[in-house]
Amino acid sequence: MNQPHPHALDCTRRRFFGRSAATISGALGAMALGESLHAATPRLALPHDPTRGPHFAPKAKRVIYLHMEGGPSHLDLFDHKPELHKRYDQDLPDSVRNGQRLTGMTSGQTRFPIAPSMFKFHRHQNNQDGAWISELMPHLGSVAHELCIVRSMHTEAINHEPAITFVQTGTQQPGRPSFGAWSSYGLGTDNRDLPTFVVMITQGFGNMQALSARFWGSGFLPSEHQGCKLRSSGDPVLFLRDPAGVSRSDRRAMLDLVARFGEHEAAASLDPEIRARIAQQEMAYRMQMSVPDLTSVQDEPDATWQLYGEEAKKPGTFASSCLLARRLSERGVRFVQLYMRGWDQHGNLPNEMRKQCEAVDQPIAGLLTDLRRRGLLDDTLVVFGGEFGRTVYSQGGLSYDNYGRDHHPRCFSMWLAGGGIRPGITYGETCEFGYNIVENPVSVHDLHATMLHLLGFDHERLIFRHQGRDYRLTDVAGTVVHDLLA
């Protein structure tokens, strides 16, 4: 007799008694859900089977996502507004703010003084339309011909926690699968000795927001799709080494015994999570050999250090993470997420942004150049951005060389490169104040739909059935932005 599809087992007998509501109505509702899930009717929309791969030929095989946590100021990096210097310290007109929701940090301000960027911008004419990039990013400017800069991003959330959750999972509600988990679920593995989804975190120089593990979690997807975080000191992964007195043969025998018990329980309970745990245990065993090889960068040639900079030799730096991202990508890891903390400049923005940009500028340019030289950029999608932008007005006091900016969800800038992206263009436009979008808006759902399209997925078909509902990364929204595609 054929077993039910493993993803239709949200209401096994064990889960029914363990999770049903205490009331009779709750129990009856769970029974009805179980009947609908186990009835093999044509109306049952089972999720995409990841073993079948993408829906159509992909342009990208993998993703490197550079998340600048805190919300980098688009006005000081990519959205050049020279005319604002004529409006220095003038109040932002009410007609521009137009009743926008403010955070508690500026809602009590009596003035909203315009703060032009104190940094110079350079136009890189090797781009088709000459991209403007801040002097803070000179190395990135040297590879501007690879970039597709989107200046018309917008989001729904105004505070960090929901905004990061939204840009990483497609919803402000905690507990949903992250983009990396969806990619792992859809694409499957290309290297059985490493996880499909790896996360690295770098400490920055400004205000630090909390980073929750759920930002790279698997949500209701099988747990083997959650991100594996590499540590910046000590062993890259906890318990990478066997305890003293335990040989490799002892470890292998123990895992075989645990797997036999697990398979017996899986056959009895039909719980797919048991086999997911067995797979994770096997992955951990193989990682004891693959991770030390991954992190042994001493064999890299001098040309590599010239690209990424000397900081790449120091574990835990953003430069080191960029180098590891390249090594992971060439080993077949599907999704690499780098978090750089410290971009929350409510005050002292000029000083803090200089330090932040100095830490990321050369490594990012080096990463793009390295991927290009190795023939990897054409099928590697690289994404750079934060969870929202920053206000044109200064938070608190204002002087020309010292100002701060509050959170701004109405518009911000991100860029993409490689992996089927149209290079050397700037897309979208904001108003003269860099406050509202006036041309080609791109939502977070649109970005996700476009990224999934490049990975070979119809975002409306990459689904997972959970508690009787079909879920997807883009929820009920999202449109592929074809103008961004090569």
C-alpha positions in Angstrom: 0.0 0.0 0.0 1.4 3.4 -0.9 2.2 5.7 2.0 0.7 9.2 2.0 2.9 12.0 0.7 5.3 12.9 3.6 4.3 16.6 3.5 0.6 15.7 4.0 1.3 14.3 7.5 0.8 17.4 9.5 -1.8 15.6 11.6 -0.5 12.1 12.4 -1.9 10.3 15.4 1.0 11.5 17.6 0.6 15.1 16.6 -3.2 14.9 16.9 -3.0 13.9 20.6 0.0 16.2 21.3 -1.2 19.4 19.7 -5.0 19.3 19.4 -6.8 22.1 21.3 -8.1 21.1 24.7 -11.7 21.9 23.8 -14.0 19.6 21.9 -14.3 22.1 19.1 -10.6 22.2 18.8 -10.4 18.4 18.6 -13.1 18.2 16.0 -11.3 20.8 14.0 -8.1 18.8 14.1 -10.0 15.7 13.0 -11.5 17.5 10.1 -8.0 18.7 9.1 -6.7 15.2 9.3 -9.5 13.9 7.1 -8.9 16.6 4.5 -5.2 15.9 4.4 -5.4 12.2 4.1 -8.2 12.1 1.5 -6.4 11.6 -1.8 -8.7 13.8 -3.8 -7.7 15.8 -6.9 -8.3 19.0 -5.0 -5.4 18.3 -2.6 -2.6 20.6 -3.6 0.5 18.9 -2.4 3.6 21.1 -2.4 6.3 21.2 -5.0 8.5 18.1 -4.7 12.1 19.4 -4.3 13.5 16.2 -5.8 12.2 17.4 -9.2 14.2 20.6 -9.1 13.2 24.0 -10.6 10.1 24.6 -12.7 12.2 25.9 -15.6 15.8 26.4 -16.6 17.4 28.6 -14.0 19.8 31.5 -14.6 21.2 31.2 -11.1 22.3 28.0 -9.2 23.0 29.7 -5.9 22.6 32.9 -3.9 25.0 35.0 -1.8 22.9 37.5 0.2 24.7 40.3 1.9 22.3 41.7 4.5 23.4 45.0 6.1 21.4 44.8 9.3 20.1 48.1 10.6 19.1 49.8 7.3 21.9 51.5 5.4 21.2 55.1 4.3 20.4 55.1 0.6 20.9 58.9 0.6 24.6 58.4 1.6 25.3 55.4 -0.6 23.4 55.1 -3.9 20.6 57.7 -4.2 22.4 60.9 -5.2 20.4 64.1 -4.4 22.8 67.1 -4.9 20.0 69.6 -4.9 19.3 68.9 -1.3 22.4 71.0 -0.4 20.3 74.1 -1.3 17.7 73.0 1.3 20.1 72.3 4.2 18.4 72.6 7.6 15.0 73.5 6.0 12.0 71.6 7.3 10.9 68.8 5.2 7.5 69.9 3.7 4.4 68.3 5.3 3.2 67.5 1.7 6.2 65.2 1.3 5.8 63.4 4.6 2.0 63.3 3.9 1.1 61.8 7.3 3.6 59.0 7.1 3.9 56.9 10.2 6.9 57.8 12.3 8.9 55.8 14.8 8.8 56.7 18.5 12.3 58.2 18.1 11.2 61.1 15.9 7.4 61.3 16.4 8.0 63.9 19.1 10.2 66.2 17.0 8.9 69.7 16.3 11.2 70.1 13.3 12.3 67.7 10.5 15.5 69.4 9.2 16.7 68.3 5.8 20.2 66.7 6.1 22.0 66.4 2.7 24.7 63.8 2.5 28.1 65.2 3.4 29.7 62.6 1.1 30.6 63.1 -2.5 29.2 60.9 -5.2 31.0 59.7 -8.3 29.3 58.7 -11.6 30.8 55.5 -13.1 30.5 56.0 -16.8 31.4 52.4 -17.6 27.8 51.7 -16.7 25.1 52.1 -19.4 23.5 54.9 -17.5 26.4 56.0 -15.3 25.6 54.8 -11.8 26.1 57.2 -8.9 27.9 55.6 -6.0 29.2 57.3 -2.8 32.8 58.0 -2.2 32.4 55.7 0.7 32.4 52.7 -1.7 35.3 53.3 -4.1 36.0 49.6 -4.7 32.4 48.9 -5.3 32.5 51.7 -7.9 35.2 49.9 -9.8 32.8 47.0 -10.4 29.7 49.2 -11.0 29.4 47.6 -14.5 28.3 44.4 -12.7 25.6 46.0 -10.6 21.9 46.4 -11.1 21.0 49.2 -8.5 17.3 49.3 -7.5 16.5 52.7 -5.9 12.8 52.1 -5.6 12.6 49.3 -3.0 9.9 49.7 -0.4 8.7 47.7 2.6 5.7 47.4 5.0 7.5 47.5 8.4 9.1 50.5 10.1 10.9 48.8 13.0 13.9 46.4 12.7 12.5 43.2 14.0 9.4 43.0 11.8 11.3 44.6 8.9 14.1 42.0 8.9 11.6 39.2 9.4 9.7 40.5 6.4 12.6 40.9 4.0 14.0 37.4 5.1 10.7 35.5 5.2 8.1 37.4 3.2 6.0 38.2 6.2 6.2 40.2 9.4 4.8 37.2 11.3 7.6 35.2 13.1 7.9 31.5 12.4 7.7 31.4 8.6 10.6 29.8 6.5 13.4 32.1 5.4 14.4 32.7 1.8 17.4 30.5 2.3 15.2 27.6 3.6 12.8 28.0 0.7 15.8 27.8 -1.7 17.2 24.7 0.1 13.8 23.1 -0.1 13.3 23.8 -3.7 16.8 23.3 -5.1 18.0 20.5 -3.0 21.7 19.9 -2.3 24.6 20.1 -4.7 27.2 18.9 -2.1 26.2 16.1 0.3 29.1 17.1 2.7 27.9 20.6 3.4 24.6 22.2 4.3 22.6 23.8 1.5 22.1 27.0 3.6 25.0 28.6 5.5 24.9 31.8 7.6 27.8 34.0 8.9 27.5 37.1 11.1 30.0 40.1 11.5 29.8 42.6 14.2 29.8 46.2 13.0 30.6 49.6 14.5 27.3 51.3 15.2 24.0 50.5 17.0 23.6 46.8 17.1 20.1 45.2 16.6 19.4 41.7 17.8 19.7 38.9 15.3 17.2 36.1 15.8 18.0 32.6 14.6 14.5 32.5 13.1 15.8 34.9 10.4 17.5 31.9 8.9 15.0 29.3 10.3 13.1 26.7 8.4 9.7 27.5 9.9 7.3 24.7 9.0 9.6 23.3 6.3 11.5 20.1 7.3 14.3 21.2 9.7 17.2 20.1 7.5 16.5 23.3 5.4 17.3 25.7 8.3 20.5 27.8 8.0 23.7 26.5 9.6 25.5 29.3 11.3 29.3 29.3 11.1 30.9 30.7 14.2 33.6 33.4 14.0 35.9 32.0 16.7 36.9 28.5 17.9 35.4 25.6 15.9 33.2 27.0 13.1 30.5 24.6 14.2 29.8 23.4 17.7 30.8 19.8 18.5 32.8 19.6 15.2 35.4 17.4 17.0 34.6 14.0 18.6 35.0 14.0 22.4 38.2 12.7 23.8 38.3 8.9 23.7 35.7 8.6 20.9 37.1 7.3 17.6 35.6 7.8 14.2 34.5 4.2 14.2 32.8 4.6 17.6 31.0 7.7 16.2 29.9 5.8 13.1 28.6 2.9 15.1 26.6 5.2 17.4 25.0 7.1 14.5 24.1 3.8 12.8 22.4 2.6 16.0 20.5 5.9 16.4 19.5 5.8 12.8 18.1 2.3 13.2 16.0 3.4 16.1 14.9 6.4 14.2 13.9 4.5 11.1 11.8 2.1 13.3 10.0 5.1 14.9 9.5 6.8 11.5 7.9 3.6 10.1 5.5 3.5 13.1 4.6 7.1 13.4 5.0 8.3 9.8 6.5 11.5 11.2 8.7 13.1 8.4 10.7 15.1 11.0 12.3 11.9 12.3 14.0 11.2 8.9 14.9 14.9 8.8 16.8 14.5 12.1 18.6 11.4 10.8 19.7 13.3 7.7 21.0 16.1 9.9 23.0 13.7 12.0 24.6 12.2 8.9 25.3 15.7 7.6 27.0 16.6 10.9 29.2 13.5 10.7 30.3 14.5 7.2 30.9 18.1 8.2 33.5 17.0 10.6 35.7 16.5 7.5 34.3 19.1 5.1 34.2 22.1 7.3 37.9 22.1 8.3 38.8 21.9 4.6 36.4 24.8 3.9 37.9 27.1 6.5 41.6 26.3 5.8 42.3 29.3 3.7 46.1 29.2 4.0 46.4 27.7 0.5 44.8 30.8 -1.1 47.2 32.6 -3.4 48.5 36.1 -2.9 46.1 37.4 -5.6 43.2 36.4 -3.3 44.4 38.5 -0.4 44.9 41.4 -2.8 41.3 41.2 -3.8 39.7 40.8 -0.4 42.3 42.7 1.7 44.4 41.7 4.7 41.3 41.6 6.9 40.2 38.5 5.2 42.9 36.6 7.1 41.2 37.4 10.4 38.3 35.1 11.3 35.0 36.8 12.0 35.6 39.9 9.8 33.3 40.6 6.9 36.2 40.2 4.5 36.8 36.7 5.9 33.1 35.9 5.5 33.2 37.1 1.9 36.1 34.8 1.1 34.3 31.8 2.8 31.2 32.7 0.8 33.1 32.2 -2.4 34.6 28.9 -1.2 31.1 27.7 -0.1 29.7 28.7 -3.5 32.3 26.8 -5.5 31.6 23.8 -3.3 28.0 23.8 -4.3 26.3 25.4 -1.3 23.0 26.8 -2.5 22.4 29.8 -0.2 25.0 31.8 1.7 23.8 34.6 3.9 26.2 37.2 5.4 24.9 39.6 8.1 26.8 42.8 8.8 25.5 44.5 11.9 25.8 48.1 12.9 24.0 50.1 10.1 21.5 51.7 12.4 22.8 55.3 12.4 20.3 57.4 14.4 23.2 59.7 15.3 26.9 60.1 14.4 26.2 58.8 11.0 29.3 60.2 9.1 31.7 58.5 11.5 30.0 55.2 11.8 29.2 54.9 8.1 32.9 55.5 7.2 33.8 52.5 9.4 31.0 50.3 8.1 31.8 51.0 4.5 35.5 50.5 5.0 34.8 47.1 6.4 32.6 45.9 3.5 33.6 47.9 0.4 36.8 46.1 -0.7 35.6 42.5 0.3 32.4 42.9 -1.7 34.2 44.2 -4.8 36.7 41.4 -4.3 34.0 38.8 -4.0 32.3 40.0 -7.3 35.7 40.1 -9.1 36.7 36.7 -7.7 33.4 35.1 -8.8 33.8 36.6 -12.2 37.4 35.3 -12.6 36.4 31.8 -11.6 33.4 31.7 -13.9 30.9 31.6 -11.1 29.2 35.0 -11.3 27.0 34.2 -14.2 25.2 31.5 -12.2 25.6 33.1 -8.7 23.0 35.7 -7.7 24.6 38.3 -5.3 22.2 40.6 -3.4 23.1 43.6 -1.2 20.7 45.6 1.0 19.1 46.2 4.4 15.6 46.0 5.8 14.7 49.6 5.0 16.3 53.0 4.3 16.8 56.2 6.3 15.0 59.5 6.4 16.2 62.6 4.6 15.6 64.6 7.7 18.0 64.4 10.7 17.0 62.8 13.9 17.7 65.1 16.8 20.3 67.8 16.2 21.9 68.7 12.8 25.3 69.9 11.7 26.8 69.5 8.3 29.3 66.9 9.4 27.3 65.2 12.1 23.7 64.0 11.7 21.6 60.9 12.1 18.7 59.4 10.2 15.6 57.5 11.4 14.1 54.4 9.8 12.4 54.9 6.4 10.4 52.1 4.8 8.9 54.2 1.9 12.0 53.9 -0.3 15.5 52.5 -0.1 18.2 51.1 -2.3 19.4 47.5 -3.0 21.6 46.1 -5.7 21.9 42.7 -7.4 24.6 41.2 -9.6 25.3 38.0 -11.6 22.9 35.1 -11.8 20.8 36.4 -14.8 20.6 40.0 -13.6 20.9 42.8 -16.1 24.2 44.5 -15.3 25.1 48.1 -15.4 21.7 49.7 -14.8 19.9 51.8 -12.2 16.2 51.0 -11.8 13.5 53.1 -10.2 13.6 56.7 -9.0 12.7 58.6 -5.9 11.5 62.1 -5.4 13.8 65.1 -5.1 13.9 64.5 -1.4 14.7 60.8 -1.6 11.6 60.3 0.5 8.9 58.8 -1.9 9.1 56.6 -5.0 8.1 58.3 -8.2 9.1 55.6 -10.8 9.0 51.8 -10.9 8.3 50.8 -7.3 9.6 47.3 -6.3 8.2 45.7 -3.2 9.9 43.0 -1.1 7.5 40.5 -2.6 8.5 41.6 -6.1 12.2 41.1 -5.1 11.5 37.6 -3.8 9.5 36.7 -6.9 12.3 37.9 -9.1 15.0 36.1 -7.2 13.0 32.8 -7.3 12.4 33.3 -11.0 16.2 33.5 -11.5 16.5 30.3 -9.5 14.1 28.6 -11.9 10.9 28.8 -9.8 7.4 30.2 -10.5 6.9 31.8 -7.1 3.2 30.9 -7.2 4.0 27.2 -7.5 6.8 26.8 -5.0 4.5 26.0 -2.1 4.3 23.9 1.1 1.1 22.7 2.6 0.9 23.4 6.4 -2.1 23.1 8.6 -4.4 22.8 5.7 -3.1 25.8 3.8 -0.7 26.2 0.9 2.1 28.6 1.9 4.6 30.3 -0.3 7.4 32.8 0.2 5.5 35.6 -1.6 2.2 34.9 0.3 -0.5 36.3 -2.1 1.6 39.0 -3.8 4.7 39.5 -5.8 5.4 40.2 -9.5 8.6 39.3 -11.3 10.4 42.5 -12.4 11.5 41.5 -15.9 13.3 44.8 -16.4 15.9 43.6 -14.0 16.6 40.4 -16.0 19.4 40.1 -18.5 
